[in-house]
């Protein structure tokens, strides 16, 4: 009951009168195991001093952004932009006090 194809790239035509098999072979896909490196022993031990050294550049970036925002705040008058910039600067001030 093989039907011919007009083109080799087209799917094969199949009669709708042929019953579909009841049982199909289904392959079980292994469930992926997600691990959190913060709590996994494979990642090693947490070293606070090394962490501070590796990510110190983030503090520099935050300081630079804070200074830029404060400079922009000085040049702009009281309008909608100023209110937005004040809200951006205030969390930067709060973030520094949180760490200490």
Biopython code that builds the backbone (N, CA, C, O; Angstrom):
import numpy as np
from Bio.PDB.StructureBuilder import StructureBuilder

atoms = [
    (1, "UNK", "N", (0.824, -1.169, 0.000)),
    (1, "UNK", "CA", (0.000, 0.000, 0.000)),
    (1, "UNK", "C", (0.876, 1.243, 0.000)),
    (1, "UNK", "O", (0.586, 2.199, 0.720)),
    (2, "UNK", "N", (1.912, 1.249, -0.771)),
    (2, "UNK", "CA", (2.774, 2.418, -0.802)),
    (2, "UNK", "C", (2.346, 3.316, -1.945)),
    (2, "UNK", "O", (2.223, 2.884, -3.091)),
    (3, "UNK", "N", (2.125, 4.564, -1.608)),
    (3, "UNK", "CA", (1.754, 5.551, -2.610)),
    (3, "UNK", "C", (3.005, 6.280, -3.049)),
    (3, "UNK", "O", (3.936, 6.467, -2.266)),
    (4, "UNK", "N", (3.020, 6.682, -4.275)),
    (4, "UNK", "CA", (4.187, 7.376, -4.818)),
    (4, "UNK", "C", (4.111, 8.852, -4.470)),
    (4, "UNK", "O", (3.030, 9.405, -4.266)),
    (5, "UNK", "N", (5.257, 9.468, -4.408)),
    (5, "UNK", "CA", (5.330, 10.905, -4.174)),
    (5, "UNK", "C", (5.624, 11.592, -5.492)),
    (5, "UNK", "O", (6.287, 11.037, -6.368)),
    (6, "UNK", "N", (5.120, 12.814, -5.618)),
    (6, "UNK", "CA", (5.436, 13.582, -6.817)),
    (6, "UNK", "C", (6.855, 14.126, -6.745)),
    (6, "UNK", "O", (7.514, 14.318, -7.767)),
    (7, "UNK", "N", (7.308, 14.366, -5.543)),
    (7, "UNK", "CA", (8.633, 14.922, -5.340)),
    (7, "UNK", "C", (9.259, 14.197, -4.149)),
    (7, "UNK", "O", (8.550, 13.819, -3.216)),
    (8, "UNK", "N", (10.563, 14.002, -4.172)),
    (8, "UNK", "CA", (11.198, 13.241, -3.088)),
    (8, "UNK", "C", (11.157, 13.967, -1.741)),
    (8, "UNK", "O", (11.316, 13.336, -0.696)),
    (9, "UNK", "N", (10.947, 15.277, -1.757)),
    (9, "UNK", "CA", (10.922, 16.049, -0.519)),
    (9, "UNK", "C", (9.540, 16.122, 0.124)),
    (9, "UNK", "O", (9.401, 16.583, 1.257)),
    (10, "UNK", "N", (8.549, 15.680, -0.579)),
    (10, "UNK", "CA", (7.194, 15.734, -0.029)),
    (10, "UNK", "C", (6.930, 14.522, 0.862)),
    (10, "UNK", "O", (7.569, 13.482, 0.707)),
    (11, "UNK", "N", (5.999, 14.658, 1.784)),
    (11, "UNK", "CA", (5.668, 13.506, 2.617)),
    (11, "UNK", "C", (4.915, 12.443, 1.816)),
    (11, "UNK", "O", (4.269, 12.733, 0.809)),
    (12, "UNK", "N", (5.017, 11.237, 2.285)),
    (12, "UNK", "CA", (4.344, 10.128, 1.613)),
    (12, "UNK", "C", (2.845, 10.218, 1.883)),
    (12, "UNK", "O", (2.435, 10.525, 3.003)),
    (13, "UNK", "N", (2.038, 9.956, 0.882)),
    (13, "UNK", "CA", (0.593, 9.950, 1.055)),
    (13, "UNK", "C", (0.191, 8.630, 1.678)),
    (13, "UNK", "O", (0.699, 7.571, 1.308)),
    (14, "UNK", "N", (-0.719, 8.706, 2.618)),
    (14, "UNK", "CA", (-1.156, 7.497, 3.288)),
    (14, "UNK", "C", (-2.667, 7.516, 3.384)),
    (14, "UNK", "O", (-3.272, 8.567, 3.597)),
    (15, "UNK", "N", (-3.261, 6.376, 3.230)),
    (15, "UNK", "CA", (-4.706, 6.277, 3.268)),
    (15, "UNK", "C", (-5.195, 6.519, 4.697)),
    (15, "UNK", "O", (-4.548, 6.098, 5.656)),
    (16, "UNK", "N", (-6.316, 7.185, 4.836)),
    (16, "UNK", "CA", (-6.884, 7.436, 6.158)),
    (16, "UNK", "C", (-7.628, 6.216, 6.678)),
    (16, "UNK", "O", (-8.045, 6.193, 7.836)),
    (17, "UNK", "N", (-7.797, 5.219, 5.850)),
    (17, "UNK", "CA", (-8.531, 4.023, 6.245)),
    (17, "UNK", "C", (-7.649, 3.016, 6.983)),
    (17, "UNK", "O", (-8.154, 2.044, 7.546)),
    (18, "UNK", "N", (-6.355, 3.241, 6.983)),
    (18, "UNK", "CA", (-5.455, 2.339, 7.688)),
    (18, "UNK", "C", (-5.505, 2.690, 9.175)),
    (18, "UNK", "O", (-5.289, 3.849, 9.526)),
    (19, "UNK", "N", (-5.780, 1.735, 10.053)),
    (19, "UNK", "CA", (-5.876, 2.057, 11.481)),
    (19, "UNK", "C", (-4.504, 2.410, 12.069)),
    (19, "UNK", "O", (-3.471, 1.867, 11.677)),
    (20, "UNK", "N", (-4.542, 3.322, 13.005)),
    (20, "UNK", "CA", (-3.328, 3.760, 13.682)),
    (20, "UNK", "C", (-2.994, 2.721, 14.756)),
    (20, "UNK", "O", (-3.892, 2.254, 15.457)),
    (21, "UNK", "N", (-1.721, 2.354, 14.894)),
    (21, "UNK", "CA", (-1.391, 1.375, 15.935)),
    (21, "UNK", "C", (-1.680, 1.950, 17.328)),
    (21, "UNK", "O", (-1.447, 3.131, 17.584)),
    (22, "UNK", "N", (-2.188, 1.101, 18.216)),
    (22, "UNK", "CA", (-2.588, 1.534, 19.547)),
    (22, "UNK", "C", (-1.370, 1.871, 20.403)),
    (22, "UNK", "O", (-1.351, 2.900, 21.079)),
    (23, "UNK", "N", (-0.363, 1.016, 20.379)),
    (23, "UNK", "CA", (0.815, 1.224, 21.208)),
    (23, "UNK", "C", (1.958, 1.738, 20.359)),
    (23, "UNK", "O", (2.273, 1.179, 19.308)),
    (24, "UNK", "N", (2.565, 2.792, 20.819)),
    (24, "UNK", "CA", (3.725, 3.325, 20.120)),
    (24, "UNK", "C", (4.926, 3.238, 21.035)),
    (24, "UNK", "O", (4.789, 3.276, 22.258)),
    (25, "UNK", "N", (6.093, 3.123, 20.450)),
    (25, "UNK", "CA", (7.312, 3.131, 21.245)),
    (25, "UNK", "C", (7.644, 4.570, 21.606)),
    (25, "UNK", "O", (7.913, 5.393, 20.731)),
    (26, "UNK", "N", (7.624, 4.866, 22.884)),
    (26, "UNK", "CA", (7.937, 6.209, 23.348)),
    (26, "UNK", "C", (9.217, 6.127, 24.164)),
    (26, "UNK", "O", (9.324, 5.322, 25.089)),
    (27, "UNK", "N", (10.172, 6.953, 23.819)),
    (27, "UNK", "CA", (11.436, 6.966, 24.534)),
    (27, "UNK", "C", (11.350, 7.969, 25.668)),
    (27, "UNK", "O", (10.960, 9.120, 25.470)),
    (28, "UNK", "N", (11.711, 7.527, 26.838)),
    (28, "UNK", "CA", (11.696, 8.417, 27.993)),
    (28, "UNK", "C", (12.888, 9.366, 27.913)),
    (28, "UNK", "O", (14.027, 8.939, 27.721)),
    (29, "UNK", "N", (12.610, 10.646, 28.063)),
    (29, "UNK", "CA", (13.661, 11.650, 28.062)),
    (29, "UNK", "C", (14.112, 11.841, 29.502)),
    (29, "UNK", "O", (13.295, 12.027, 30.403)),
    (30, "UNK", "N", (15.414, 11.794, 29.702)),
    (30, "UNK", "CA", (15.921, 11.973, 31.055)),
    (30, "UNK", "C", (15.657, 13.394, 31.522)),
    (30, "UNK", "O", (15.872, 14.357, 30.786)),
    (31, "UNK", "N", (15.192, 13.509, 32.745)),
    (31, "UNK", "CA", (14.903, 14.816, 33.308)),
    (31, "UNK", "C", (16.222, 15.511, 33.633)),
    (31, "UNK", "O", (17.105, 14.932, 34.265)),
    (32, "UNK", "N", (16.339, 16.755, 33.192)),
    (32, "UNK", "CA", (17.562, 17.504, 33.454)),
    (32, "UNK", "C", (17.618, 17.890, 34.923)),
    (32, "UNK", "O", (16.635, 18.345, 35.508)),
    (33, "UNK", "N", (18.768, 17.698, 35.488)),
    (33, "UNK", "CA", (18.966, 18.053, 36.889)),
    (33, "UNK", "C", (19.606, 19.435, 36.939)),
    (33, "UNK", "O", (20.755, 19.611, 36.534)),
    (34, "UNK", "N", (18.858, 20.410, 37.435)),
    (34, "UNK", "CA", (19.371, 21.769, 37.547)),
    (34, "UNK", "C", (20.029, 21.923, 38.914)),
    (34, "UNK", "O", (19.486, 21.511, 39.939)),
    (35, "UNK", "N", (21.185, 22.516, 38.897)),
    (35, "UNK", "CA", (21.872, 22.715, 40.162)),
    (35, "UNK", "C", (22.159, 24.191, 40.357)),
    (35, "UNK", "O", (22.437, 24.918, 39.403)),
    (36, "UNK", "N", (22.088, 24.615, 41.590)),
    (36, "UNK", "CA", (22.374, 25.995, 41.938)),
    (36, "UNK", "C", (23.813, 26.052, 42.435)),
    (36, "UNK", "O", (24.130, 25.467, 43.471)),
    (37, "UNK", "N", (24.695, 26.752, 41.709)),
    (37, "UNK", "CA", (26.104, 26.755, 42.100)),
    (37, "UNK", "C", (26.360, 27.389, 43.466)),
    (37, "UNK", "O", (27.411, 27.157, 44.062)),
    (38, "UNK", "N", (25.428, 28.176, 43.965)),
    (38, "UNK", "CA", (25.622, 28.789, 45.279)),
    (38, "UNK", "C", (25.596, 27.753, 46.394)),
    (38, "UNK", "O", (26.256, 27.919, 47.419)),
    (39, "UNK", "N", (24.832, 26.684, 46.192)),
    (39, "UNK", "CA", (24.644, 25.712, 47.261)),
    (39, "UNK", "C", (25.246, 24.349, 46.939)),
    (39, "UNK", "O", (25.084, 23.407, 47.715)),
    (40, "UNK", "N", (25.931, 24.229, 45.819)),
    (40, "UNK", "CA", (26.464, 22.945, 45.396)),
    (40, "UNK", "C", (27.926, 22.801, 45.804)),
    (40, "UNK", "O", (28.701, 23.751, 45.694)),
    (41, "UNK", "N", (28.300, 21.626, 46.270)),
    (41, "UNK", "CA", (29.682, 21.378, 46.691)),
    (41, "UNK", "C", (30.647, 21.348, 45.512)),
    (41, "UNK", "O", (31.845, 21.563, 45.694)),
    (42, "UNK", "N", (30.146, 21.088, 44.312)),
    (42, "UNK", "CA", (31.023, 21.043, 43.143)),
    (42, "UNK", "C", (31.639, 22.406, 42.841)),
    (42, "UNK", "O", (32.679, 22.485, 42.188)),
    (43, "UNK", "N", (31.018, 23.456, 43.302)),
    (43, "UNK", "CA", (31.504, 24.809, 43.019)),
    (43, "UNK", "C", (32.620, 25.244, 43.960)),
    (43, "UNK", "O", (33.250, 26.275, 43.723)),
    (44, "UNK", "N", (32.874, 24.505, 44.993)),
    (44, "UNK", "CA", (33.924, 24.874, 45.942)),
    (44, "UNK", "C", (33.360, 25.651, 47.115)),
    (44, "UNK", "O", (32.151, 25.842, 47.238)),
    (45, "UNK", "N", (34.263, 26.093, 47.969)),
    (45, "UNK", "CA", (33.854, 26.841, 49.162)),
    (45, "UNK", "C", (33.804, 28.333, 48.853)),
    (45, "UNK", "O", (34.510, 28.830, 47.975)),
    (46, "UNK", "N", (32.953, 29.033, 49.596)),
    (46, "UNK", "CA", (32.809, 30.478, 49.428)),
    (46, "UNK", "C", (33.937, 31.174, 50.170)),
    (46, "UNK", "O", (34.159, 30.948, 51.360)),
    (47, "UNK", "N", (34.641, 32.023, 49.439)),
    (47, "UNK", "CA", (35.719, 32.802, 50.030)),
    (47, "UNK", "C", (35.347, 34.272, 49.871)),
    (47, "UNK", "O", (35.415, 34.811, 48.766)),
    (48, "UNK", "N", (34.957, 34.920, 50.956)),
    (48, "UNK", "CA", (34.471, 36.297, 50.899)),
    (48, "UNK", "C", (35.546, 37.251, 50.398)),
    (48, "UNK", "O", (35.249, 38.167, 49.630)),
    (49, "UNK", "N", (36.779, 37.052, 50.819)),
    (49, "UNK", "CA", (37.859, 37.944, 50.401)),
    (49, "UNK", "C", (38.089, 37.849, 48.890)),
    (49, "UNK", "O", (38.257, 38.868, 48.221)),
    (50, "UNK", "N", (38.098, 36.633, 48.359)),
    (50, "UNK", "CA", (38.296, 36.446, 46.927)),
    (50, "UNK", "C", (37.120, 37.034, 46.140)),
    (50, "UNK", "O", (37.303, 37.613, 45.070)),
    (51, "UNK", "N", (35.912, 36.874, 46.688)),
    (51, "UNK", "CA", (34.725, 37.432, 46.046)),
    (51, "UNK", "C", (34.842, 38.951, 45.944)),
    (51, "UNK", "O", (34.569, 39.530, 44.893)),
    (52, "UNK", "N", (35.247, 39.592, 47.035)),
    (52, "UNK", "CA", (35.416, 41.050, 47.039)),
    (52, "UNK", "C", (36.460, 41.484, 46.016)),
    (52, "UNK", "O", (36.269, 42.487, 45.330)),
    (53, "UNK", "N", (37.559, 40.745, 45.905)),
    (53, "UNK", "CA", (38.614, 41.097, 44.952)),
    (53, "UNK", "C", (38.136, 40.933, 43.511)),
    (53, "UNK", "O", (38.435, 41.768, 42.657)),
    (54, "UNK", "N", (37.400, 39.867, 43.242)),
    (54, "UNK", "CA", (36.959, 39.591, 41.875)),
    (54, "UNK", "C", (35.902, 40.572, 41.388)),
    (54, "UNK", "O", (35.866, 40.901, 40.203)),
    (55, "UNK", "N", (35.048, 41.040, 42.279)),
    (55, "UNK", "CA", (33.933, 41.890, 41.871)),
    (55, "UNK", "C", (34.065, 43.321, 42.374)),
    (55, "UNK", "O", (33.061, 44.018, 42.515)),
    (56, "UNK", "N", (35.265, 43.762, 42.643)),
    (56, "UNK", "CA", (35.479, 45.129, 43.107)),
    (56, "UNK", "C", (35.160, 46.148, 42.009)),
    (56, "UNK", "O", (34.792, 47.286, 42.302)),
    (57, "UNK", "N", (35.302, 45.741, 40.759)),
    (57, "UNK", "CA", (35.031, 46.655, 39.654)),
    (57, "UNK", "C", (33.579, 47.127, 39.658)),
    (57, "UNK", "O", (33.288, 48.202, 39.134)),
    (58, "UNK", "N", (32.671, 46.360, 40.231)),
    (58, "UNK", "CA", (31.264, 46.756, 40.282)),
    (58, "UNK", "C", (31.094, 47.985, 41.167)),
    (58, "UNK", "O", (30.290, 48.866, 40.860)),
    (59, "UNK", "N", (31.842, 48.047, 42.257)),
    (59, "UNK", "CA", (31.780, 49.225, 43.129)),
    (59, "UNK", "C", (32.222, 50.468, 42.369)),
    (59, "UNK", "O", (31.615, 51.531, 42.496)),
    (60, "UNK", "N", (33.298, 50.327, 41.569)),
    (60, "UNK", "CA", (33.786, 51.463, 40.783)),
    (60, "UNK", "C", (32.736, 51.925, 39.783)),
    (60, "UNK", "O", (32.533, 53.125, 39.601)),
    (61, "UNK", "N", (32.077, 50.984, 39.142)),
    (61, "UNK", "CA", (31.043, 51.322, 38.158)),
    (61, "UNK", "C", (29.895, 52.055, 38.840)),
    (61, "UNK", "O", (29.406, 53.059, 38.322)),
    (62, "UNK", "N", (29.462, 51.563, 39.995)),
    (62, "UNK", "CA", (28.363, 52.210, 40.720)),
    (62, "UNK", "C", (28.732, 53.631, 41.132)),
    (62, "UNK", "O", (27.918, 54.547, 41.007)),
    (63, "UNK", "N", (29.954, 53.816, 41.620)),
    (63, "UNK", "CA", (30.405, 55.155, 42.020)),
    (63, "UNK", "C", (30.424, 56.098, 40.820)),
    (63, "UNK", "O", (29.982, 57.243, 40.914)),
    (64, "UNK", "N", (30.940, 55.606, 39.689)),
    (64, "UNK", "CA", (31.015, 56.430, 38.480)),
    (64, "UNK", "C", (29.611, 56.829, 38.009)),
    (64, "UNK", "O", (29.382, 57.986, 37.656)),
    (65, "UNK", "N", (28.679, 55.882, 38.003)),
    (65, "UNK", "CA", (27.306, 56.180, 37.593)),
    (65, "UNK", "C", (26.654, 57.175, 38.549)),
    (65, "UNK", "O", (25.921, 58.065, 38.118)),
    (66, "UNK", "N", (26.920, 57.025, 39.839)),
    (66, "UNK", "CA", (26.347, 57.935, 40.834)),
    (66, "UNK", "C", (26.844, 59.362, 40.600)),
    (66, "UNK", "O", (26.066, 60.313, 40.669)),
    (67, "UNK", "N", (28.158, 59.509, 40.319)),
    (67, "UNK", "CA", (28.715, 60.838, 40.062)),
    (67, "UNK", "C", (28.134, 61.447, 38.796)),
    (67, "UNK", "O", (27.849, 62.643, 38.754)),
    (68, "UNK", "N", (27.956, 60.624, 37.756)),
    (68, "UNK", "CA", (27.364, 61.123, 36.513)),
    (68, "UNK", "C", (25.941, 61.609, 36.750)),
    (68, "UNK", "O", (25.553, 62.663, 36.246)),
    (69, "UNK", "N", (25.166, 60.853, 37.508)),
    (69, "UNK", "CA", (23.791, 61.258, 37.797)),
    (69, "UNK", "C", (23.752, 62.553, 38.604)),
    (69, "UNK", "O", (22.907, 63.414, 38.360)),
    (70, "UNK", "N", (24.655, 62.689, 39.553)),
    (70, "UNK", "CA", (24.680, 63.913, 40.350)),
    (70, "UNK", "C", (25.072, 65.115, 39.503)),
    (70, "UNK", "O", (24.528, 66.202, 39.699)),
    (71, "UNK", "N", (26.012, 64.946, 38.555)),
    (71, "UNK", "CA", (26.386, 66.043, 37.654)),
    (71, "UNK", "C", (25.209, 66.446, 36.779)),
    (71, "UNK", "O", (24.945, 67.635, 36.599)),
    (72, "UNK", "N", (24.500, 65.458, 36.232)),
    (72, "UNK", "CA", (23.334, 65.758, 35.403)),
    (72, "UNK", "C", (22.259, 66.455, 36.227)),
    (72, "UNK", "O", (21.550, 67.327, 35.724)),
    (73, "UNK", "N", (22.144, 66.076, 37.469)),
    (73, "UNK", "CA", (21.139, 66.655, 38.348)),
    (73, "UNK", "C", (21.412, 68.141, 38.588)),
    (73, "UNK", "O", (20.476, 68.931, 38.707)),
    (74, "UNK", "N", (22.682, 68.522, 38.660)),
    (74, "UNK", "CA", (23.037, 69.925, 38.862)),
    (74, "UNK", "C", (22.683, 70.782, 37.649)),
    (74, "UNK", "O", (22.280, 71.934, 37.807)),
    (75, "UNK", "N", (22.828, 70.236, 36.444)),
    (75, "UNK", "CA", (22.633, 71.017, 35.224)),
    (75, "UNK", "C", (21.170, 71.147, 34.805)),
    (75, "UNK", "O", (20.829, 72.045, 34.035)),
    (76, "UNK", "N", (20.326, 70.288, 35.286)),
    (76, "UNK", "CA", (18.927, 70.302, 34.857)),
    (76, "UNK", "C", (18.098, 71.061, 35.878)),
    (76, "UNK", "O", (18.321, 70.947, 37.084)),
    (77, "UNK", "N", (17.131, 71.843, 35.383)),
    (77, "UNK", "CA", (16.250, 72.593, 36.271)),
    (77, "UNK", "C", (15.186, 71.691, 36.868)),
    (77, "UNK", "O", (15.147, 70.492, 36.594)),
    (78, "UNK", "N", (14.313, 72.285, 37.696)),
    (78, "UNK", "CA", (13.241, 71.516, 38.324)),
    (78, "UNK", "C", (12.153, 71.223, 37.303)),
    (78, "UNK", "O", (11.356, 72.098, 36.967)),
    (79, "UNK", "N", (12.125, 70.039, 36.831)),
    (79, "UNK", "CA", (11.055, 69.579, 35.947)),
    (79, "UNK", "C", (10.935, 68.071, 36.088)),
    (79, "UNK", "O", (11.441, 67.488, 37.047)),
    (80, "UNK", "N", (10.283, 67.458, 35.159)),
    (80, "UNK", "CA", (10.019, 66.020, 35.232)),
    (80, "UNK", "C", (11.300, 65.191, 35.214)),
    (80, "UNK", "O", (11.385, 64.167, 35.893)),
    (81, "UNK", "N", (12.303, 65.627, 34.437)),
    (81, "UNK", "CA", (13.558, 64.879, 34.355)),
    (81, "UNK", "C", (14.276, 64.870, 35.701)),
    (81, "UNK", "O", (14.868, 63.863, 36.090)),
    (82, "UNK", "N", (14.220, 65.978, 36.394)),
    (82, "UNK", "CA", (14.901, 66.083, 37.680)),
    (82, "UNK", "C", (14.296, 65.104, 38.678)),
    (82, "UNK", "O", (15.021, 64.446, 39.425)),
    (83, "UNK", "N", (13.004, 65.009, 38.690)),
    (83, "UNK", "CA", (12.350, 64.088, 39.619)),
    (83, "UNK", "C", (12.767, 62.650, 39.339)),
    (83, "UNK", "O", (12.997, 61.867, 40.260)),
    (84, "UNK", "N", (12.863, 62.312, 38.052)),
    (84, "UNK", "CA", (13.283, 60.958, 37.689)),
    (84, "UNK", "C", (14.722, 60.705, 38.119)),
    (84, "UNK", "O", (15.042, 59.633, 38.633)),
    (85, "UNK", "N", (15.588, 61.688, 37.908)),
    (85, "UNK", "CA", (16.994, 61.509, 38.248)),
    (85, "UNK", "C", (17.182, 61.439, 39.757)),
    (85, "UNK", "O", (18.056, 60.718, 40.238)),
    (86, "UNK", "N", (16.379, 62.173, 40.504)),
    (86, "UNK", "CA", (16.484, 62.112, 41.958)),
    (86, "UNK", "C", (16.136, 60.713, 42.451)),
    (86, "UNK", "O", (16.749, 60.204, 43.390)),
    (87, "UNK", "N", (15.156, 60.104, 41.818)),
    (87, "UNK", "CA", (14.802, 58.743, 42.228)),
    (87, "UNK", "C", (15.912, 57.769, 41.869)),
    (87, "UNK", "O", (16.079, 56.755, 42.547)),
    (88, "UNK", "N", (16.679, 58.053, 40.814)),
    (88, "UNK", "CA", (17.797, 57.181, 40.446)),
    (88, "UNK", "C", (18.985, 57.373, 41.377)),
    (88, "UNK", "O", (19.703, 56.413, 41.658)),
    (89, "UNK", "N", (19.206, 58.576, 41.854)),
    (89, "UNK", "CA", (20.355, 58.855, 42.713)),
    (89, "UNK", "C", (20.105, 58.347, 44.125)),
    (89, "UNK", "O", (21.025, 57.825, 44.755)),
    (90, "UNK", "N", (18.896, 58.483, 44.637)),
    (90, "UNK", "CA", (18.627, 58.116, 46.023)),
    (90, "UNK", "C", (18.889, 56.638, 46.322)),
    (90, "UNK", "O", (19.422, 56.350, 47.394)),
    (91, "UNK", "N", (18.551, 55.682, 45.451)),
    (91, "UNK", "CA", (18.903, 54.296, 45.778)),
    (91, "UNK", "C", (20.410, 54.078, 45.811)),
    (91, "UNK", "O", (20.894, 53.222, 46.552)),
    (92, "UNK", "N", (21.160, 54.845, 45.016)),
    (92, "UNK", "CA", (22.616, 54.701, 45.026)),
    (92, "UNK", "C", (23.166, 55.106, 46.391)),
    (92, "UNK", "O", (24.109, 54.488, 46.885)),
    (93, "UNK", "N", (22.588, 56.133, 47.002)),
    (93, "UNK", "CA", (23.028, 56.550, 48.334)),
    (93, "UNK", "C", (22.648, 55.504, 49.372)),
    (93, "UNK", "O", (23.429, 55.211, 50.278)),
    (94, "UNK", "N", (21.448, 54.941, 49.242)),
    (94, "UNK", "CA", (20.992, 53.935, 50.196)),
    (94, "UNK", "C", (21.817, 52.661, 50.101)),
    (94, "UNK", "O", (22.077, 52.013, 51.115)),
    (95, "UNK", "N", (22.228, 52.297, 48.899)),
    (95, "UNK", "CA", (22.983, 51.059, 48.699)),
    (95, "UNK", "C", (24.305, 51.075, 49.411)),
    (95, "UNK", "O", (24.755, 50.039, 49.902)),
    (96, "UNK", "N", (24.945, 52.230, 49.482)),
    (96, "UNK", "CA", (26.243, 52.323, 50.143)),
    (96, "UNK", "C", (26.088, 52.104, 51.646)),
    (96, "UNK", "O", (26.916, 51.429, 52.258)),
    (97, "UNK", "N", (25.047, 52.660, 52.243)),
    (97, "UNK", "CA", (24.860, 52.534, 53.684)),
    (97, "UNK", "C", (24.430, 51.119, 54.066)),
    (97, "UNK", "O", (24.681, 50.692, 55.193)),
    (98, "UNK", "N", (23.791, 50.382, 53.162)),
    (98, "UNK", "CA", (23.366, 49.027, 53.452)),
    (98, "UNK", "C", (24.554, 48.112, 53.695)),
    (98, "UNK", "O", (24.520, 47.263, 54.586)),
    (99, "UNK", "N", (25.599, 48.283, 52.908)),
    (99, "UNK", "CA", (26.771, 47.418, 52.987)),
    (99, "UNK", "C", (27.525, 47.631, 54.292)),
    (99, "UNK", "O", (28.040, 46.674, 54.870)),
    (100, "UNK", "N", (27.597, 48.855, 54.757)),
    (100, "UNK", "CA", (28.393, 49.193, 55.945)),
    (100, "UNK", "C", (27.712, 48.868, 57.205)),
    (100, "UNK", "O", (28.263, 49.098, 58.281)),
]
sb = StructureBuilder()
sb.init_structure("model")
sb.init_model(0)
sb.init_chain("A")
sb.init_seg("    ")
for serial, (resi, resn, name, xyz) in enumerate(atoms, 1):
    if name == "N":
        sb.init_residue(resn, " ", resi, " ")
    sb.init_atom(name, np.array(xyz, "f"), 0.0, 1.0, " ", f" {name:<3s}", serial, name[0])
structure = sb.get_structure()
